[in-house]
Amino acid sequence: MAIKTTRWDSAQHLKTEEDRQLYLDACLEEAGDDPAFILHSLGVIARSQNMSQLSRETGLTREGLYKALSTDGNPSFVTITKVAKSLGFKLSFQPA
């Protein structure tokens, strides 16, 4: 009998604001100097919510959001800040 598996999607497990915050914190810690990993984690959080609503709030198309937040995406800083704000996050910088 063959084992049936499904692809893991972290977005399906991010149900609350606390889940999303803890996920982002873990990804930021894990990412190190890899901005693509951080973009991917924002994309996962975005998919855990309503992409159509995020599209309306940011003024970007859904397709544009998916592309910008993929590991191959190269969004502008403005796009990142719009997405972060719409997801309920505030960017800040701290001394290293």
Summary of the structure (lengths in Angstrom):
residues: 96
radius of gyration: 14.2
end to end distance: 53.1
largest distance: 55.4
contacts: 225
relative contact order: 0.14
helix: 60%
strand: 0%
